[in-house]
Amino acid sequence: MAVKMRLQRHGSKKRPFYFIVIADARSPRDGKFIQKLGTYNPLTVPATIQVDRQKALDWLQKGAQPTDTVRRILSFKGVLYLKHLLRGVSLGLFDESAAMEKFTKWNAEHDAQVAKRQSTNRKARLDRSVPVVKKVEAPITEAEVSADADAPTESTEEAKTEE
């Protein structure tokens, strides 16, 4: 039986919300599934993703094939990186403590980047919600127009000096 890690759509029209599930490849998109791994909400900025890393890692090691979108989600959450590190441990390239240290370091850096992205988005959204007051210039009065017309211009002064 071919097993896939894929998204199962929920939510109303134009308001998608997805479950990340393990399902038989032959079952319909929103049909029967084996296990639920997490959720994905693309409507929030940045998208809200909740995944049980351990369950996802177990299914990947058993041979479940993620779809393209789920692969990106798992990569974003670090599950694929953790699988990569554990493969290095099984090959004897380094020990498990070194692998966990690398993953912890990566996870801290990743969380900092996500927090920075959230704060810049929040700031941009607040800046858009505050109305921008534009400086309005005072209208030109007829007296100012007539005063400008009476004043000699540079071209008329140059013409007088040439004569």
C-alpha positions in Angstrom: 0.0 0.0 0.0 1.5 3.4 -1.1 1.2 5.9 1.7 1.2 9.7 1.2 1.6 12.6 3.5 -0.8 15.2 2.0 -3.2 18.1 2.7 -6.9 17.5 3.4 -8.9 20.6 2.7 -11.4 22.0 5.2 -13.0 25.4 5.6 -15.6 27.3 3.6 -15.4 28.6 0.1 -12.4 30.9 -0.4 -11.3 30.3 3.2 -9.1 27.2 3.1 -7.8 25.4 6.1 -5.9 22.2 5.8 -5.1 19.1 7.9 -1.8 17.4 7.2 -2.6 13.7 7.1 -1.2 10.3 6.3 -3.5 8.6 3.7 -3.5 5.8 1.2 -2.5 7.2 -2.2 -5.7 5.8 -3.7 -8.1 7.4 -1.3 -9.8 10.8 -2.3 -8.3 14.1 -1.2 -10.8 14.7 1.6 -11.6 11.1 2.3 -10.4 8.4 4.7 -7.0 8.9 6.3 -4.7 6.9 8.5 -3.4 9.6 10.9 -3.6 13.3 11.4 -0.1 15.0 11.8 -1.1 18.6 12.1 -2.7 21.7 10.6 -1.9 24.4 8.0 -3.6 27.7 7.7 -2.5 29.7 4.7 -4.7 32.7 5.4 -2.6 34.1 8.2 0.6 36.0 7.5 2.9 34.2 7.8 1.0 31.0 7.4 0.2 29.1 10.7 1.7 25.6 10.7 1.4 23.1 13.5 3.0 19.7 13.0 3.8 16.8 15.3 7.5 16.4 14.4 7.9 13.0 15.9 4.9 11.5 14.1 6.0 13.1 10.8 9.5 11.8 11.2 8.3 8.3 12.0 6.2 8.2 8.9 9.0 9.5 6.7 11.3 6.8 8.0 8.6 4.2 7.3 8.6 5.4 3.6 5.6 7.8 3.4 5.9 10.1 0.4 5.0 13.7 1.0 3.3 15.8 -1.7 5.2 18.9 -2.9 3.3 21.3 -0.5 3.7 19.0 2.5 7.4 18.6 1.6 7.8 22.4 1.8 5.9 22.5 5.1 8.0 19.8 6.6 11.2 21.5 5.4 10.0 24.8 6.9 9.4 23.1 10.2 12.7 21.2 10.2 11.4 17.7 9.9 13.3 16.9 6.7 16.5 18.4 8.2 16.1 16.2 11.3 15.6 13.2 9.1 18.8 14.1 7.2 20.8 14.4 10.5 19.5 11.1 11.8 20.5 9.5 8.5 24.0 10.8 9.2 23.9 9.3 12.6 22.9 5.9 11.2 25.8 6.0 8.7 28.2 6.8 11.6 29.2 10.3 10.4 28.6 11.8 13.8 26.8 10.9 17.0 23.2 11.6 18.0 24.2 14.4 20.5 26.0 16.3 17.7 23.0 15.8 15.5 20.6 17.2 18.1 23.0 20.1 18.8 22.9 21.0 15.1 19.2 20.8 15.0 18.7 22.9 18.1 21.0 25.6 16.7 19.1 25.6 13.4 15.8 25.7 15.2 16.8 28.7 17.3 18.0 30.6 14.2 14.8 29.6 12.3 12.5 30.7 15.1 14.3 34.1 15.3 13.8 34.6 11.5 10.1 33.8 11.8 9.7 36.1 14.8 11.4 38.9 12.8 9.2 38.3 9.8 6.1 38.4 12.0 7.1 41.6 13.7 7.9 43.4 10.4 4.5 42.2 9.0 2.7 43.4 12.1 4.5 46.8 11.8 3.7 47.1 8.1 0.0 46.3 8.8 -0.2 48.9 11.6 1.4 51.5 9.3 -1.2 50.8 6.7 -4.0 51.1 9.2 -2.9 54.5 10.4 -4.3 57.2 8.1 -1.6 59.3 6.4 -2.2 63.0 6.6 -0.9 64.8 3.6 0.2 68.4 3.8 -2.2 70.5 1.7 -0.8 73.7 0.3 -2.8 76.9 0.5 -4.5 77.9 -2.7 -2.9 80.6 -4.7 -4.8 83.9 -4.5 -5.3 86.4 -7.3 -3.1 88.9 -5.6 -0.2 86.5 -5.6 -0.8 85.7 -9.3 -0.9 89.4 -10.3 2.3 90.1 -8.1 4.1 87.3 -10.0 3.0 88.7 -13.3 4.2 92.3 -12.5 7.6 91.0 -11.4 10.2 91.0 -14.1 11.4 87.6 -15.2 15.0 86.6 -15.9 14.4 86.3 -19.7 13.0 89.9 -19.9 16.0 91.2 -17.8 18.4 89.4 -20.1 16.7 90.8 -23.2 17.1 94.3 -21.7 20.8 93.9 -21.0 21.4 92.6 -24.6 20.0 95.8 -26.1 
